Amino acid sequence: MRLRPLAARLTATALLALTTTAAATLPASAEPAGGAGAPGTSTPAPYQLTLSTNPSTADFGHRTVNLTGTLSRADGSPVTDATVPVKEAVLYKTWNPWGDPIDPIERESRSLGTLRTDSNGHFTLDGVSADRWLTQNSTFVTPLNQVQFYASYDPPEDPTNQDIVFAETTVVTQPTAGTISYKVNKTRVHAGEILVVQGKVTWPAGHGPVAGTRVLLRTYFESSFNAQTTTDAQGNFIVTSKIRDYDNEFVIFSAPNDYYLAGASQNLPVKNLSNG
């Protein structure tokens, strides 16, 4: 089994960290609402921020939620006419078969704008789509089935930004499951040969066209995928990959563009005889 050198893994880790930072300017883990006092003290935070959604779950036919929140001082009095930026992020699992110490979550994020509190310190945003907003396929392939919302407040009396308070809430998505079927041109392969996988992706009627769904083939355990294709109008696909001597894991899986359609995967009964 060929393992990737440590230096290469560290380089990949650094690049992934940069990519994640560029993809979203969000707290990796937002502070509890209102933040915290200085370490080792019980001093309450000067502000308390809350955020919630209604409903807290979403499915294929019900993807919109209403956001509500409150901003108050430590004594419970409302903070009125304050600006509260709100953001949204669709979550994916980080590909990390090496167990490196990197963020386990990838995010597609966007700003939902800035809200303003009313006389009771409340703010609302109705009819928000808890969904992907990008039309192109995601660069990430493993959805976590969660959409997170973030709110923040930067007290004007603090020019250092050290007293910013955060709140976050998560909508759990319930995608509709699809299927994937396949056949391979051979089950015993050697380096230099071409593995051909053809099959079909389906999902229940009424869940949109299947045409253009990505189908990914993994042949090596360190790779999220090594070859890809898209389905035709009937969901049929053919994907090929040239076998390398160290290929050792063969998996075919679909990656729908729609966050509310769950991809399907199959382990292929293929053995590489080049590596024993």
SVG drawing of the C-alpha trace seen along z (x, -y; Angstrom):
<svg xmlns="http://www.w3.org/2000/svg" viewBox="-44 -54 52 65">
<polyline fill="none" stroke="black" stroke-width="0.4" points="0.0,0.0 1.4,-3.4 1.1,-6.0 1.4,-9.7 4.6,-11.2 4.0,-13.3 5.4,-16.5 2.8,-16.1 0.0,-15.6 1.1,-18.7 1.2,-20.7 -2.3,-19.5 -3.5,-20.4 -2.2,-23.9 -3.8,-24.3 -7.1,-23.0 -7.0,-25.4 -6.5,-28.3 -9.3,-27.1 -11.7,-26.8 -10.7,-30.3 -11.4,-31.7 -14.7,-29.9 -16.2,-31.4 -15.5,-34.2 -17.3,-32.5 -16.3,-31.5 -15.1,-27.9 -17.2,-27.5 -19.2,-30.5 -19.0,-31.4 -22.0,-30.6 -24.5,-33.4 -23.0,-36.5 -19.5,-35.2 -17.7,-34.8 -15.9,-36.8 -12.2,-36.9 -10.5,-33.5 -10.6,-32.4 -13.3,-34.8 -17.1,-34.6 -17.7,-38.1 -20.8,-38.0 -20.6,-39.0 -21.9,-42.6 -24.3,-41.4 -26.4,-38.4 -27.3,-37.3 -29.7,-34.6 -30.7,-33.1 -33.2,-30.4 -35.2,-29.1 -38.7,-28.0 -38.9,-25.2 -35.6,-23.6 -35.8,-20.9 -36.3,-21.0 -36.9,-18.5 -37.2,-18.3 -40.5,-20.1 -40.1,-22.4 -36.8,-24.3 -37.6,-27.8 -37.3,-28.9 -37.9,-32.0 -35.0,-33.5 -35.6,-35.2 -33.2,-36.5 -32.7,-38.9 -30.0,-41.2 -29.9,-42.2 -27.5,-43.5 -26.3,-41.4 -29.1,-42.8 -31.7,-41.7 -32.5,-45.1 -33.0,-45.1 -30.5,-46.7 -32.6,-48.7 -31.8,-49.9 -28.7,-47.8 -27.3,-46.2 -26.9,-42.4 -25.1,-40.8 -26.5,-37.4 -24.8,-34.7 -25.7,-31.2 -23.6,-28.2 -24.3,-24.8 -22.1,-22.2 -20.1,-19.3 -17.7,-16.8 -14.0,-17.5 -12.2,-14.7 -9.6,-13.6 -8.7,-9.9 -5.3,-10.7 -6.9,-12.0 -5.0,-15.3 -5.8,-18.0 -7.9,-20.2 -11.5,-21.5 -13.8,-18.6 -16.4,-20.8 -16.3,-22.5 -18.7,-25.4 -20.5,-27.1 -21.4,-30.5 -23.1,-33.7 -24.2,-36.9 -28.0,-37.3 -27.5,-41.0 -27.7,-43.1 -30.8,-43.2 -31.8,-45.8 -33.3,-45.2 -36.6,-46.7 -37.7,-48.3 -37.6,-45.0 -34.2,-44.0 -35.7,-41.5 -34.8,-40.9 -36.4,-38.7 -35.8,-37.5 -38.6,-35.4 -38.7,-33.1 -35.0,-32.2 -34.0,-29.3 -32.1,-26.7 -30.4,-25.4 -27.6,-25.8 -27.9,-29.0 -25.1,-28.2 -26.2,-26.7 -22.9,-24.9 -21.9,-21.7 -20.2,-22.0 -16.5,-21.4 -17.4,-19.3 -19.0,-15.9 -20.1,-14.7 -23.1,-16.7 -23.5,-16.8 -27.2,-17.5 -27.0,-20.7 -27.5,-24.3 -26.2,-26.7 -27.1,-30.4 -24.9,-32.8 -25.5,-36.2 -23.1,-38.6 -23.0,-42.0 -20.1,-44.3 -20.6,-46.8 -19.8,-50.3 -18.0,-51.2 -15.3,-48.6 -13.0,-49.6 -10.8,-46.4 -13.5,-43.9 -12.6,-41.8 -16.1,-42.0 -18.0,-40.8 -20.7,-38.3 -22.0,-35.5 -25.0,-33.2 -25.7,-30.3 -28.4,-27.8 -28.6,-24.7 -31.3,-23.4 -31.2,-19.7 -32.0,-18.7 -33.7,-15.5 -32.7,-14.6 -34.6,-12.2 -32.5,-9.1 -31.5,-8.0 -30.0,-4.8 -27.0,-3.9 -26.6,-0.6 -23.5,0.5 -21.6,3.1 -17.8,3.3 -15.9,4.6 -13.6,6.7 -13.2,7.6 -9.5,8.4 -7.3,5.6 -3.6,4.8 -1.7,1.5 -2.2,-0.1 -5.6,1.5 -8.8,-0.5 -11.6,0.0 -15.0,-0.8 -18.0,-1.3 -21.4,-1.9 -24.7,-2.1 -27.6,-4.3 -28.6,-6.9 -32.3,-7.1 -34.4,-8.9 -38.1,-8.9 -40.5,-10.5 -41.2,-14.1 -37.7,-15.0 -36.4,-16.8 -34.4,-15.7 -31.6,-13.2 -29.7,-14.5 -26.3,-16.0 -25.9,-14.3 -22.2,-13.8 -21.0,-10.3 -17.6,-9.8 -15.2,-6.9 -12.6,-6.4 -9.8,-3.9 -7.4,-5.0 -8.2,-5.3 -6.5,-8.8 -8.5,-10.3 -12.0,-11.6 -12.4,-10.6 -10.2,-9.8 -12.5,-10.0 -15.9,-11.5 -18.7,-11.8 -22.3,-13.0 -25.5,-11.2 -27.6,-11.5 -31.3,-12.3 -32.2,-8.8 -29.6,-8.7 -27.2,-6.5 -23.5,-6.9 -20.1,-5.5 -16.9,-6.4 -13.4,-5.0 -10.1,-5.1 -6.6,-3.8 -5.4,-1.5 -2.3,-2.3 -0.2,0.2 -1.3,-1.2 -5.0,-1.6 -6.6,0.3 -10.2,-0.9 -12.9,-0.9 -16.1,-2.9 -18.7,-4.4 -21.0,-7.1 -23.3,-9.9 -23.1,-13.6 -26.3,-15.4 -26.2,-19.2 -29.4,-19.4 -28.6,-19.4 -31.9,-17.7 -31.1,-14.7 -28.9,-12.2 -26.2,-10.5 -25.8,-6.8 -22.6,-4.7 -21.5,-1.1 -18.3,0.7 -17.1,2.3 -16.0,6.0 -12.7,5.1 -9.3,6.3 -6.0,4.8 -3.6,7.8 -0.6,5.4 -0.3,4.9 -1.1,8.3"/>
</svg>
